Amino acid sequence: MTDTITEYGKTHTLGALPKKAFHEMTGLDIFERMMAGELPAPPIMVHSNIRMKEFSDGRAVFIGQPAKEFLNPLGTVHGGWISTLIDTALSCAVHTTLQPGEFYTTTSLTVNMVRPLHATSDEVICEGRIVHRGSRLATSEGDLRDANGKLIAHGTVSCMIMKPS
């Protein structure tokens, strides 16, 4: 497995976040430090060809490049790849709202694919936005669009918010 990835002139270490980061930083701070290359980025980015683009409070944007490795038997991009990208952006929108000491896990994911995505498609963009953020549950929604802004899929995510005991 690749231990680093370089993009936009920055080399990012890949791996799990240090537990100390969750205890001392907000979720948004964590993503800002990831983007700066100061904290490790998730290894799934390499194998799924998904990259971080931008983050703000309650919002996360990722880009992806479909590849022939993600094709289903019909020759279009597998729904699992589309779902992975949507889960990533929507769940990370929740992550941006975390306070120090909080963490989360996805409890449900709904994806609606409205048109096929082809491996020959250009880069796609997926934006996740918070709909509700309570003390124990958060929901977000978002969409996946092609390079021309055409809707490929949209979805929702529910996440359970927890604090370590």
C-alpha positions, 0 to 999 in steps of 0.5 A: 500500500502507498504510504503517501500521496502527492497532489498540488505540490503537497505530500500527504501521509496516509493513515488513521488520525491520531486519537489525540487529534479527536480530543484536541481539535474540532472536526473542521480543524482536522480537515484544514490540517489534513489539507495542509498535509499536517495530519494523515489522509484516509488511505481509501483515497488512493484505491478509490481515486477520491480526493479532498477539495474543500471544507467549511462548517457543515460542508465537505467537497470531494472530487473523484475520477472514475476509472475502468477498475470501477466498471460493472458488467454493463460497462458503467461505473459501479454503484458502490464507487458512487456510494463511496464518494457520496458517503465520504462527502456527506459524512465528512460534512458531519465531521466538520461540525464535531467538537473536540472529543466527539466522533461519529459513525454512519448509521444509514446511507441512501443513494439515488442514482439518476443517470449512468457514470462512465469510466471515460467521464471527466472528474466528478464533484460531490458536495455534502451539506448538513441538514440537521446537527443535534447532540447525538444525531446528524443528517446531511444531504448532497449530490454528485455531478459530472464536469458539466454540472449534470446530476449523476446521483444524490443522497442522504446520510445519518450519523450517530455522534458519540463521545468516548467513555 
